Amino acid sequence: MVRIGTSGWQYRDWRPARGADDTGYLYPGDLPQRRWLEHYAERFATVEVNNAFYRLPERATFEQWRERTPPDFCVAVKMSRYLTHIKRLRDPREPVARFFERATGLGDKLGPVLLQLPPNLRADLGALGETLSLIPAGVRVAVEPRHDTWFTDDCRRLLEKHGAALCWADRGSRAITPLWDTADFVYLRLHEGRARPWPRYGRRALASWAERLTGVREAFVYFNNDPGGAAVIDAGVLAARAEGRGLSVTRVPRLKVRPC
């Protein structure tokens, strides 16, 4: 199963000006912002919540997201930067406990938790191992290192030990991480393509990713190239390419590309 979504749902340029043509937009121009999540969740089966990285929502907010979305909806959540960027994985017990006290308000809709590490954080396998040991049983976790010192056999073995996925990342229509298979799922983030208009992905690049996902047990794929609605359009293209290879894909809108 390939679960395809976007990194967030609150982007104003995903909606046309009121009264304008809705072609190529996820949200109709007359849809109030307070209803965007429901509209999104009817068209996608998963989302990655990025704002938890900047400011961790209260538990009540996670509970509201659970109540406002369909039974099959899945929410991946990015770990608070307090742990990854301020504490830099040191003394993780309290930040991890606080995060899960709130995020578990999603109940069974809580998907993978993403640990995105700072680009200047060199490998510290002891700190990462301690952090991963604190993740509650049954919760999937993906790690997105951004310093080359992490890409070693020792790190790979540590991720495998904890059943954590190495986040596959793409920038500029190319993989910028090793494509390790360290867990029972794959977690892929597509940050920026090379097609026009920026930051769209080209069909060939997305076909290549569909090929790489062939044979994967389960994949969570999130487009983080949100300007201009690129993420939503590219999600539909990837879904079509994956289905063309015989893969099962969760619901994804297939938007018509609007004139530039």
C-alpha positions as a Python dict, from the first residue, in 0.01 Angstrom:
ca = {
    (1, 'M'): (0, 0, 0),
    (2, 'V'): (126, 346, -93),
    (3, 'R'): (-20, 622, 122),
    (4, 'I'): (20, 959, -50),
    (5, 'G'): (-40, 1298, 108),
    (6, 'T'): (108, 1641, 156),
    (7, 'S'): (301, 1814, 433),
    (8, 'G'): (16, 2016, 579),
    (9, 'W'): (-315, 2134, 439),
    (10, 'Q'): (-335, 2508, 521),
    (11, 'Y'): (-195, 2684, 216),
    (12, 'R'): (-378, 2988, 86),
    (13, 'D'): (-260, 2947, -271),
    (14, 'W'): (-441, 2611, -281),
    (15, 'R'): (-761, 2816, -315),
    (16, 'P'): (-846, 3063, -593),
    (17, 'A'): (-969, 3411, -529),
    (18, 'R'): (-1339, 3415, -447),
    (19, 'G'): (-1540, 3392, -766),
    (20, 'A'): (-1244, 3275, -978),
    (21, 'D'): (-1225, 2946, -1167),
    (22, 'D'): (-1156, 2653, -930),
    (23, 'T'): (-967, 2451, -1195),
    (24, 'G'): (-639, 2319, -1057),
    (25, 'Y'): (-709, 2416, -697),
    (26, 'L'): (-776, 2180, -408),
    (27, 'Y'): (-1012, 2415, -226),
    (28, 'P'): (-1308, 2592, -386),
    (29, 'G'): (-1289, 2969, -359),
    (30, 'D'): (-1600, 2985, -138),
    (31, 'L'): (-1487, 2716, 108),
    (32, 'P'): (-1413, 2870, 451),
    (33, 'Q'): (-1070, 2790, 593),
    (34, 'R'): (-1223, 2627, 901),
    (35, 'R'): (-1351, 2350, 670),
    (36, 'W'): (-1026, 2285, 484),
    (37, 'L'): (-925, 1981, 691),
    (38, 'E'): (-1253, 1802, 625),
    (39, 'H'): (-1229, 1881, 253),
    (40, 'Y'): (-868, 1763, 242),
    (41, 'A'): (-944, 1439, 430),
    (42, 'E'): (-1221, 1350, 186),
    (43, 'R'): (-964, 1363, -97),
    (44, 'F'): (-650, 1234, 77),
    (45, 'A'): (-618, 953, 330),
    (46, 'T'): (-309, 1091, 505),
    (47, 'V'): (-130, 1413, 593),
    (48, 'E'): (202, 1505, 751),
    (49, 'V'): (167, 1768, 1024),
    (50, 'N'): (464, 2002, 1011),
    (51, 'N'): (346, 2273, 1248),
    (52, 'A'): (402, 2045, 1549),
    (53, 'F'): (773, 2093, 1478),
    (54, 'Y'): (749, 2469, 1537),
    (55, 'R'): (485, 2474, 1809),
    (56, 'L'): (352, 2155, 1961),
    (57, 'P'): (-31, 2169, 1967),
    (58, 'E'): (-227, 2092, 2279),
    (59, 'R'): (-375, 1744, 2314),
    (60, 'A'): (-721, 1889, 2249),
    (61, 'T'): (-610, 1996, 1900),
    (62, 'F'): (-495, 1644, 1814),
    (63, 'E'): (-827, 1512, 1948),
    (64, 'Q'): (-1017, 1756, 1727),
    (65, 'W'): (-822, 1640, 1420),
    (66, 'R'): (-918, 1282, 1507),
    (67, 'E'): (-1285, 1374, 1534),
    (68, 'R'): (-1295, 1580, 1213),
    (69, 'T'): (-1143, 1319, 982),
    (70, 'P'): (-1271, 987, 837),
    (71, 'P'): (-1207, 655, 1013),
    (72, 'D'): (-933, 555, 766),
    (73, 'F'): (-740, 883, 792),
    (74, 'C'): (-376, 871, 908),
    (75, 'V'): (-175, 1162, 1050),
    (76, 'A'): (204, 1158, 1047),
    (77, 'V'): (347, 1410, 1295),
    (78, 'K'): (683, 1584, 1294),
    (79, 'M'): (855, 1577, 1632),
    (80, 'S'): (899, 1909, 1811),
    (81, 'R'): (1218, 2098, 1726),
    (82, 'Y'): (1271, 2141, 2102),
    (83, 'L'): (1403, 1785, 2104),
    (84, 'T'): (1578, 1776, 1767),
    (85, 'H'): (1710, 2129, 1715),
    (86, 'I'): (1731, 2286, 2061),
    (87, 'K'): (1816, 1986, 2279),
    (88, 'R'): (1986, 1817, 1978),
    (89, 'L'): (1862, 1477, 2104),
    (90, 'R'): (2020, 1526, 2448),
    (91, 'D'): (1812, 1441, 2759),
    (92, 'P'): (1521, 1322, 2543),
    (93, 'R'): (1297, 1169, 2809),
    (94, 'E'): (1086, 1476, 2896),
    (95, 'P'): (1046, 1611, 2539),
    (96, 'V'): (946, 1268, 2407),
    (97, 'A'): (698, 1213, 2691),
    (98, 'R'): (542, 1558, 2639),
    (99, 'F'): (512, 1503, 2265),
    (100, 'F'): (333, 1171, 2301),
    (101, 'E'): (110, 1290, 2584),
    (102, 'R'): (-35, 1528, 2326),
    (103, 'A'): (0, 1346, 1994),
    (104, 'T'): (-171, 1032, 2124),
    (105, 'G'): (-487, 1239, 2123),
    (106, 'L'): (-508, 1119, 1763),
    (107, 'G'): (-577, 767, 1887),
    (108, 'D'): (-547, 506, 1613),
    (109, 'K'): (-511, 782, 1352),
    (110, 'L'): (-156, 855, 1470),
    (111, 'G'): (77, 748, 1190),
    (112, 'P'): (456, 762, 1177),
    (113, 'V'): (642, 1019, 1386),
    (114, 'L'): (916, 1202, 1196),
    (115, 'L'): (1244, 1296, 1364),
    (116, 'Q'): (1403, 1554, 1133),
    (117, 'L'): (1756, 1630, 1249),
    (118, 'P'): (1939, 1961, 1198),
    (119, 'P'): (2167, 1978, 894),
    (120, 'N'): (2462, 2069, 1120),
    (121, 'L'): (2404, 1784, 1368),
    (122, 'R'): (2677, 1526, 1318),
    (123, 'A'): (2612, 1161, 1392),
    (124, 'D'): (2555, 1081, 1759),
    (125, 'L'): (2433, 724, 1766),
    (126, 'G'): (2415, 714, 2145),
    (127, 'A'): (2175, 1008, 2160),
    (128, 'L'): (1965, 875, 1873),
    (129, 'G'): (1953, 529, 2027),
    (130, 'E'): (1835, 670, 2361),
    (131, 'T'): (1565, 873, 2186),
    (132, 'L'): (1440, 577, 1983),
    (133, 'S'): (1426, 362, 2296),
    (134, 'L'): (1171, 605, 2441),
    (135, 'I'): (924, 582, 2151),
    (136, 'P'): (613, 400, 2276),
    (137, 'A'): (563, 44, 2154),
    (138, 'G'): (353, 24, 1842),
    (139, 'V'): (439, 374, 1718),
    (140, 'R'): (625, 393, 1390),
    (141, 'V'): (912, 637, 1366),
    (142, 'A'): (1112, 773, 1073),
    (143, 'V'): (1444, 955, 1107),
    (144, 'E'): (1555, 1222, 859),
    (145, 'P'): (1927, 1293, 917),
    (146, 'R'): (2070, 1578, 712),
    (147, 'H'): (2444, 1543, 778),
    (148, 'D'): (2644, 1289, 582),
    (149, 'T'): (2809, 1147, 896),
    (150, 'W'): (2486, 961, 971),
    (151, 'F'): (2499, 751, 655),
    (152, 'T'): (2708, 465, 792),
    (153, 'D'): (2661, 94, 849),
    (154, 'D'): (2649, 153, 1225),
    (155, 'C'): (2360, 397, 1187),
    (156, 'R'): (2179, 160, 956),
    (157, 'R'): (2210, -120, 1212),
    (158, 'L'): (2081, 111, 1488),
    (159, 'L'): (1771, 199, 1286),
    (160, 'E'): (1711, -168, 1208),
    (161, 'K'): (1745, -256, 1578),
    (162, 'H'): (1466, -13, 1667),
    (163, 'G'): (1253, -78, 1359),
    (164, 'A'): (1289, 287, 1259),
    (165, 'A'): (1278, 394, 896),
    (166, 'L'): (1546, 608, 741),
    (167, 'C'): (1347, 886, 576),
    (168, 'W'): (1403, 884, 201),
    (169, 'A'): (1430, 1245, 87),
    (170, 'D'): (1427, 1405, -257),
    (171, 'R'): (1538, 1754, -349),
    (172, 'G'): (1591, 1871, -703),
    (173, 'S'): (1431, 1551, -838),
    (174, 'R'): (1705, 1331, -695),
    (175, 'A'): (1747, 1121, -383),
    (176, 'I'): (1961, 1302, -125),
    (177, 'T'): (1966, 1012, 123),
    (178, 'P'): (2055, 643, 95),
    (179, 'L'): (1752, 428, 11),
    (180, 'W'): (1793, 200, 309),
    (181, 'D'): (1514, -40, 402),
    (182, 'T'): (1541, -48, 781),
    (183, 'A'): (1178, -92, 891),
    (184, 'D'): (853, -256, 785),
    (185, 'F'): (758, 63, 600),
    (186, 'V'): (913, 335, 385),
    (187, 'Y'): (881, 707, 456),
    (188, 'L'): (944, 937, 159),
    (189, 'R'): (950, 1319, 155),
    (190, 'L'): (956, 1504, -177),
    (191, 'H'): (1077, 1858, -111),
    (192, 'E'): (1130, 2021, -451),
    (193, 'G'): (1128, 1914, -814),
    (194, 'R'): (1303, 2057, -1118),
    (195, 'A'): (1004, 2093, -1348),
    (196, 'R'): (818, 2413, -1433),
    (197, 'P'): (648, 2591, -1283),
    (198, 'W'): (868, 2564, -974),
    (199, 'P'): (862, 2355, -754),
    (200, 'R'): (678, 2091, -959),
    (201, 'Y'): (815, 1743, -1026),
    (202, 'G'): (842, 1611, -1378),
    (203, 'R'): (659, 1296, -1484),
    (204, 'R'): (985, 1109, -1537),
    (205, 'A'): (1106, 1186, -1184),
    (206, 'L'): (777, 1067, -1034),
    (207, 'A'): (780, 755, -1251),
    (208, 'S'): (1126, 678, -1108),
    (209, 'W'): (993, 705, -753),
    (210, 'A'): (699, 480, -839),
    (211, 'E'): (949, 225, -964),
    (212, 'R'): (1151, 246, -640),
    (213, 'L'): (834, 190, -436),
    (214, 'T'): (752, -129, -625),
    (215, 'G'): (787, -422, -387),
    (216, 'V'): (779, -203, -73),
    (217, 'R'): (547, -347, 192),
    (218, 'E'): (395, -11, 290),
    (219, 'A'): (497, 343, 204),
    (220, 'F'): (408, 686, 338),
    (221, 'V'): (480, 955, 78),
    (222, 'Y'): (447, 1328, 147),
    (223, 'F'): (493, 1614, -96),
    (224, 'N'): (645, 1918, 72),
    (225, 'N'): (657, 2134, -244),
    (226, 'D'): (345, 2329, -153),
    (227, 'P'): (381, 2665, -341),
    (228, 'G'): (131, 2706, -619),
    (229, 'G'): (-46, 2381, -536),
    (230, 'A'): (245, 2178, -677),
    (231, 'A'): (219, 1919, -398),
    (232, 'V'): (-143, 1835, -474),
    (233, 'I'): (-89, 1813, -850),
    (234, 'D'): (225, 1601, -814),
    (235, 'A'): (53, 1368, -567),
    (236, 'G'): (-203, 1283, -834),
    (237, 'V'): (68, 1219, -1093),
    (238, 'L'): (263, 990, -860),
    (239, 'A'): (-56, 800, -774),
    (240, 'A'): (-122, 738, -1143),
    (241, 'R'): (235, 621, -1201),
    (242, 'A'): (219, 389, -898),
    (243, 'E'): (-113, 242, -1009),
    (244, 'G'): (37, 190, -1353),
    (245, 'R'): (291, -39, -1187),
    (246, 'G'): (17, -236, -1012),
    (247, 'L'): (59, -72, -670),
    (248, 'S'): (-234, -8, -436),
    (249, 'V'): (-267, 364, -361),
    (250, 'T'): (-483, 551, -113),
    (251, 'R'): (-724, 814, -243),
    (252, 'V'): (-562, 1114, -407),
    (253, 'P'): (-729, 1397, -602),
    (254, 'R'): (-644, 1416, -972),
    (255, 'L'): (-645, 1789, -1041),
    (256, 'K'): (-641, 1937, -1385),
    (257, 'V'): (-335, 2156, -1425),
    (258, 'R'): (-450, 2518, -1442),
    (259, 'P'): (-311, 2755, -1704),
    (260, 'C'): (8, 2936, -1597),
}
